[in-house]
Amino acid sequence: AGFIELSGQGQKPNELIQYINDNIEKVGQETAEIMLEIFEKSQRSYKDTYMNILFEGDFQQSLIQVYGSEVLSEEINKISDGDLKDLLAELFDGGYKLISLEGSYYPFIDHGFFKRYYDFVSMEFKDYYEITASESDNIYSMDAGLVISWDEIAERLIDSEDYLINYPSESIRKVEISRLYMNYLSAYLYGQNNTPSRDYMTNRVLEEVVSSYREIVEKYQQTITGGIISDYLGLLEGTDYILTDDLFGEINQYFIRPIGEYGLDSYYMLEEQVKNLYYSSEFAANGYIKLSDGSYREKYDQESATELIINLADIISIGDLDGDGINDAAVILISDPGGSGTFYTLQVVINGYFFLYSAAEDFLGDRIRIEDIFIEDQKIYIDMVIHKEDDPLCCPSNEVSRAYLIEDNELIKLIVHTGLLETATGQYINIILDDGVVLEIMLDGYDLPSGITEGDEIYVEYYADYIAEQNILYLIDKT
């Protein structure tokens, strides 16, 4: 309880770990694991903050002059700048390491740091730290190229899959291991820009890669990974190991298997990621934000007490939006820029085989109320209460529904109406809406569904591609 209270006060990772060190011997395994899990969340939350600080002033230049590809904690005294030295000490005490990527230094969580707590945690935590420490100790990819062998990528794939098999319960550890697994699988199949799996001139898969594929199939045929590589090898043999355009299209199906087998697109697995994604925002100085555990704060300037606060709404919906068989997500961001308004925005999150990204957005309104959001038939539906013309801003009273499609990362708004079917002919239908207005929709080559007759209550949904004249909608096409 004391640790949870401390973590809620915004303490930095180096301060939280000091509390853990002082108290971990006094608690049982379950409590120790809870504290370490909260600590790691804090590390992830502060990672971007430290990265921004490292790019202030001439910190990067000072690091480049002193260090090589990695900054080691025992070499901290090489730095003469007192502020930078204090920052490095804070980073290392908080369980980070600094690694040079493309000529700049970035903070990474040092998962080897957690090995000192092995006496206090279960095998699930130990196995997690072993896998993640292998990555933080020797990152598989730098500067768009592989820095470990194909066989090592294969072994990391299998180790990650073993974890998913042995520990199926949903946790932030499963999210992280799943991310590593999918990254390794992509690198193993495609390679990297500077380390391709094929010869760029001939598109023939490299012999050393084929040899690694054969070995993993022989040793791990019973695994999902072994099965994927076995199927892929069979396809390659049919093209004399030339990676054709058709084969490129086939590769994507392989990412769907582990996602389905290990439940990597469940509500929990997606929720944990959307709470920590980048999103565009017209209110942020840079035009975008990165949530940290569902929240974002930004001061407009150091002197001002006013700040931008953006929170992820509690209502999150998951479902397949792009037809690839994998769940995507629809979320609501609530932005308070420090004035009188509270602005709601729909954000559509596409799941690119466990790489989630915000693809599109739509502004919903100021001080509205979201009743429900759900995904069905590859469409997003939102039930909400907005303002009537004479409603005070505090108290919207107009219940409405909206619907959306996502196509090529573009959000298409659908128009939704519910009412009584008054007239139906081959050329038009009249609908009496809830407020008594008669809506006339002109038809072109469209037949009403069977069983619908005049007098029925009907639901109408259509693209917003129309020309409106009074209450008549002239549809551009039969869709």
N, C-alpha and C positions, 0 to 999 in steps of 0.2 A: 504493500500500500504506500509506503514511503517512497519507493522508487517510482511508482506510477505518478504520484503527486509531483515528484521532482521533474519527471519527463514532461509533464504538462506545463511546466513553467518555462519551457523553451531552452532548457540547458543544452549546451553543446555536447557532442559525443565524448570529448575528453573529460568533461565533468561527470557525465553519466557513468563512464567506465570506472571512475574513481569510487563512486558509490558502490558499484558492483564488486570491485576488488575489496572494499571494506566489509562487505556483508555477505558475499556469496557462500562462505563457509557456514553461515548461520541458518541457511535455508535448505529445504529439500530440493530434489531434482526438478520437480515441476515448476517451482518458483524460480529456480535458477534459469530454466529454459525460457520462462516468460520474460525475465529481465533481459536476457541476451537477445531475444527476438525484438523487444522494444528498442534495445540499443542499436540493433542493425537497421531498424526502420529509421532511427534518428540519423544514422550514418548516411542512408540514402537521401534523406531529406536535406541534409546539410551539404551533400556533395556538390550540388550546383552553386550553392553560396560560396563555398571555397573555390570553386572553379572561377567564378566571377572575380573574386578577390585576387587570385593568381594572375589575372589578366589586367589588373590595375597597375598604373605606373610602369616602372621598369623591372618588376619582379621577374618576368619571363627572361629578359635579357641577362639579369644577374644569375639566374639558374643555368642558362645556356653557357655562360662563361666558366662556370665551375664544374658542372656535372655532365655526364654522358647520357645514356638512354634511360637511366633510373637514378633517382635521388635516394640514397641510403641514409637511414636514421643515424648511423654511427659517423657519418660524414657531415653532420649538420654544422659543425664548427668551421667548415670551409667558407661559410657565408659571413660576410662582414656587416651586412645590413641588419641592424637590430630588429626592425619590424618584420623582415622576411624570416629571420632566424626564429623569432617568437611564433610566427605563423606555421613554420615547418614543425616546430616542437608540438604545437597544438594538433596539427594533422597527425603526426606519428603517434602521439599519446591517444588520439581518438580512433586509432585502428585504420588509418589510411596509408597509402603509399603514393609516390609521385612517379609517373611514367611519361617518357617523351614520345609523343605521337606527331608525326609530320612537322617536327621542329618546335613544338610547344609542349609544356608540361601540364598534365592533367591529374587530378586526384582520383584514385581508385580505392575501393574497399579492399583492405589486405585481409583476406580470409584466413591466411596462415596465422594471423593475430589471435584467432579464436582457439587455436590448439592448446593454449595455456589453460583452457577451461574444460578440458576433456574429462577430468575427474568428477565434474558436476552435471554432466548431460548424458542423454541416452545415445544408443547407437544411431538413431535417426539423425540426430544433430551431428554426431561425429562423421558419419558418412557424407552428410551435406557439406561440412567444412572441408573434408578431404577433396571432394569434387571441385568445389569453388576455389579452394586454395591452389589446386593444380592450374586453374585458369589465371588467378591473380598473380601467382608466382611466375607463370610463363604464358602470357597472353597468346592465344592461337593466331591472332591476326594483327598486323601493324601496317600502317601506310598502304592499305588495300592489297596486302600480300600475306600469305601464310608464313608463319615463322616456326611452325612445327611440321613434322613429316605427315604424310598421308596416313601412315600406320598409327601415328599418335592421335590424329583426328579420329580414326576408327575406334581406338581404345577409349577415348573420351566419350564417344557416342555410346558405346556399350555400357560404360560406367554410369552415364546419365540415365540410360534406359533401365538399368538394374535398379537405380534409385526409384524411378517411377513405378516399377513393379513392386518393389519391397515396401514402399511407403505411399500407398494410394490416397491417403487422407489429404484433403485440401489445406494448404498452408502457404505462407509466403516462401517457404523453402521449395515447395513444389513449383511455384511460379518461376522462381529463379532457375531451378534445374531444367524446367521445360524450355525456358528461354535459351539456355546453353545448348540443350539437345537440338532444338530446331536450328540454331546457328551452326552447330557442328554438321548437321545433316545437309544444310544448304551448301556449306563450304566443301563437304565431301563429294557432293554431286556436281556442283558447278565450279568449285575452286574460287579464286578471288581474281580481281582485275589484273593484278600483277603476278598472280600465281594460278593461272587457269588449269583446269583439269584436262584440257585438250590443246593441241597445237592450233594456234590462231590461223595459220595459213591453210591447213588441210582439214581442220575440225576433227581430226582423229584423236580419240582419247589417248593420253600418254600411257605408255607401257607400265610405268611404275604405279600409275593409278589403277589400271586394270589388274595388276598383280595384287595390290592392296585389296581391291574388291573381291578377288578370288579367295584371298586368305580369310577375310571377314565372313564370307559365305560358308567356307569350310568349318570355321570355328564357332559361328553363331547363327547357324541356319534357323534355329528355333525361335529367335528373337524377331520382333517387328523390323528392326534394322537389318538383320540378316536376310529376311524375306524381301525387303525393299531392294537391297543391293542385288539379290539373286534375280529378281524380276528385271531389274535394270540391265544386268549383265546379259540376260537372254535377249533383250531388245538390241543391245549393242552388237551382239554376235550376228544378228540378222542384218546389220548395216555395215559389217566389217569394221566395227568400232568407230564409225563416223557419226558424229553427233549432228544429225540432220535437224531441219526445222520441225519436222513431225515429232522427233524425239524430244526436242525442247518442250513441246506442248505436253508430252506424256509425263515429263518429270514432275510437273506440278501436282499430279494425282498422288505422288508418293508422300507429300507432306500432309495429306488429309488422313492417312492411315493412323499415324501415332496420335494425332489430335483426337480422332474418334475413339481409339483404343484406350487412351489414358485420360479422357475427359478434359482435354486442355482448353476447351471452349465452353466450360460450364460457367454458371453465373459467377461463382466465387473467383474463378481464374481470370475472367474478364474484368470483374469489378476491381480487383486488386491492381489491374493495369490502367484502367481508365482514371483511377484516382491519382495517377502519377504521369499523365501524358502531357504533351504539348498541345495547346489549342490556340487558334487565332483569337484576338480580342481587340476591338477598336478602342478599348479604354486603356490598354497597356501602352507604355511608351514605345516599346519595340514592335507593337502590333501582334504580339503573341505572348503567351504565358506558359509556364510549366507548373501544373498542380503538384503539390506535395501532400500526400494522404488526403486528397480531396479539397485542398485549400490553396489560395495564393494571396499574397499581400504585397503591395508595392507603394512606397512613399513617392509622392510627386516631386518632392525635393526634401533635402535634409532639414530645412527650417520649418516646413509645414507640418502641422499635426494631422492634416487630411491625408488619407491614403485610400488606395484602391483595394477592395476586398472582393475576391471571387471565390465562390464555393460551388462544389458539385452538389446538385439536388439529390435528396435521398432516393428518388425514384429513378431506377435504371432499368432499361429493357434490353434483352438480348434476343437475337434471332438472325436468320440468314437474310441479308439484304441484297447480296450480289449474285446469288445463285450458285455459289461454289460448294455448298453443303456444310459450311462452317459458320458458327454463330458470330455475328457482328454485334454492335451495340448502339443504342440511342440514349443520349444523356442530356441533361439540362444544366447549363451554367447560370448561376445567379450572380450578377455583377452589381456591386455597390460602389460607385466611383466617388463617394463622399458627399454627394449632394442630397437632393430629396428623392431621386429616383432609385428604383431597384429593378434591374433589367434582366429579362429571361431570354436565353438563347438556346435553341436546339442545336446540338452537335452530333453529327453522325460519325461513328467510329467504325472503320473497316478493319477486319481482321485478315491481314495478309499472311496467312499461315503462321500465326502467333507473333507477327509483327503488327502491332496495332497503330493506327494513325487516324487523326481527325481529317475526314475527307470533305465535309461540307457542313454548312450551318445555315440557320434561319432565325432571324429575330422574331420573338413571339410577343413581346409587349413589356410594358412597365407596370409593376405592382399588380400583376395578374395572379391567378391561383391555378396551379397544375393539379388536376384531379387524377389523371392516369396517363401513362405512356406505355404502349405495347407494340410489338412487331408481329405481323401476321401476313402471310402470302407475299413476303419480300417488300412489305410496305410498313411505314411507321404511322401509328395513329396516336394522336394526342387529344385527350379530353381536358378542357380547361375553362376557366371562368374569366372573361375579359370585361371591359367596361362598355356599358351602353352610353349613349351620347350624354345623358344627364347623370350618370353615376359619379359620385365623388371618387377621387383617386384611391382612397383608402379601401373602397368597398365595391369591387366589380360584381356584377350580377348576371351577366350575359353568358349562359352556358353554350359553348361551341365545341366543335370537333374539327381537327385538321388531319390531313393524311398526306404522306410524302412517298415518292419513289426516289431511289438513288441510281443514276445511270452515268457511267464514266466519271465518277466522282462529282457529279452535278446533282443537286437536290431539285427535284421536280415536285412542285406543290400540286396536290389534288384538291378539287373542290368537293365538299361533302354536304349533302342535303338529306333531310328526312322529312317526309310529309305524306299527304294523301294523294293517290293517283286520281286526278279528276277526269282527264281525257287522255285517250291513247289511240293514235292512228299510225299509219305507216310513215307519216311525215313529221309528227311531233307528239310530245306528251306534255300535259299540263299537270303541275304538282302544286297542291295547296300547302304552303310551308306553315311552320308552327305559329308564325306571327300573322297568318292570314293572307300574306302576299302570294299571288299566283305566279309560279315560275314556269315559263314555256321554254322547252328545249327542242330545237329543230333537229330532226334525225336525218341521216343520210346513209341508207343501206344498213340500218340497224334493226334487229328484231327484238322485241321484248322477250325476256325469259318466259318459258311456259309456266302457266299457273298463276300469272299476275293479271289481275283484272281491275277495271275501274272501281274505285272505292277502297282499294287495299292501301295499307301503310307501306311505303317503299323507301328504300335507301338508295341514293344516287351518288356516284363517285366518278369524277372525270378530271382529265387534265385541265390545267388553267389556260390552255390554248383556245381562247374563244374571243369573240367580239360581243361586247355587251351593249345593248340598246334598251334602256329601261329594264324590264324584267325578262327580256328575251335573249337567250344564249344561242348564237349561231355556231355550231361546232365546226371546226375546220376539217376533222375527219371522224370516222365512225368510232375511233378509240375513245 
